[in-house]
């Protein structure tokens, strides 16, 4: 080792040791110092040191499963993650702390050669530790028995000669087992017990699982309860073996019954029977027994088979109800027949099968004798039941049965013929073709009338046979032949209305058309008046009579005579607005002119009366029309006239140049009735403003009557 020292000082150095030196080997070391001033090398004294490796304490934490206080491989369990602390004796603070590794191992190394101890902090699940042998490296080395979480090992001292110690901790965990048993109500085991927990840690939770049902020897049991005193179904492991005992009771099944039905149907022919009542344990064996024969409502049935939809005849009770269905078929019987014979003979006239061979025994039968039987054309009627007859009402049996009826000949009824119209009404009295009590089977024959006339004269002809037959045989009951007749149709009836004078036809009426029944009544009352196409009116002659009769096969025509009807006169009157006549009346049509004769009248446009002119204004409200027809009463055409308005009459005074020299003189105003007289007084000389005018000429009349347009001018010359 070299170093440079510039001034005097103290210093330490570490001795060098051979890396391969053994423990406690001696190493000699020195130091050489060169003094700078003189350059002299000065070597120190030899330093001696001993080789010393650190001391080690190590060990394991294990669960002593077999509780022998020694670690046994393949039996005990190494415990990882244990807290291990190294304490110097007398001190309360650990010098080192580690945790056990995955193999449960720990290790401390130290150069502090002193007395030490190791403390282990255990898992709370650990129940106890026990002191062990320090000399056995596989033993547990705790100082004393303890149940505290933290325990310590025995002390140990590191020296040069004792640098390695082993300190283990072995712990005991209390363990236990749990088993489950399954018993019936009498404590008999129903199946092998089950291990729920085996050598499990105490306090470890467990749950015992139970089946809801257990089948043993085909019998089904269902869980009922835990046995009194049983360990709970769910709990924690204890040191002792615990037994959870599940008690099972018989599982109640459905009812098993037997039904007896008619084959191919659901019809029960006997009351159902209980083979096993409801509540019997599921799995219990049963056997249903059929009946050889069953009588139901008098009908006999024999066993056939178990139905296809039936439960098994032999089986075991199930949860659901089961029905064993036995099918039965009808038991075949012998036939029943009814034989009809003529009383006093052995002759059979009828044989009827009442019940066929093979009909079910017990089937009711009933037979009523036919009231009538026809045999070889002769009708017989029922008389009585014969000796040795089977009853007419009974049941089919296993022996053949015969009902015997006795018959005697029957008397017949009458045969009638009826004559009817198409509505079924009688048109002639009924005819007896064959009388009552004629022997049944007697032949009869009849023919209908081809034509019938009723009492009221209606005629019918034969149409058809509506019902029955016109030939046949007499029967017990009365028979009817209904002949249907239709109306016999005749010709029509006409009525002509004619003029008496020249036989002109005024009107022709079809009173009855062709095709109405002959004999049908008809009548016609003629009108009092008839108007022809021209509007002329005729009235029936006084001797004209109403038409009456009946439809016949020939056409019928009746004529009624008419004469012209005389009318009143027609005149025209001409009046002023106040009704005063201004002209004599004019005859338009004479009295007794035929009613309906055309007339026409025309009013004069103007009428002058007493010089005054009147102009037509209108017809009076009550006037007959100007154009019309003669009526039975007198008619008056009244024309109303109004005064005809004329022009004004003005007297003018003008000079020779046409200039007005004085105001006009109005002799008649405009609108004055034409014909009204006027007259001018005439003036021969006029003086105006000192000027004198003398009459020179007059234009127009100075005297006259008002016209439609009129004026008067007087011309004067200046003097």
Order of alpha helices (4+ residues) and beta strands (2+ residues): beta-beta-beta-beta-beta-beta-beta-beta-beta-beta-beta-beta-beta-beta-beta-beta-beta-beta-beta-beta-beta-beta-beta-beta-beta-beta-beta-beta-beta-beta-beta-beta-beta-beta-beta-beta-beta-beta-beta-beta-beta-beta-beta-beta-beta-beta-beta-beta-beta-beta-beta-beta-beta-beta-beta-beta-beta-beta-beta-beta-beta-beta-beta-beta
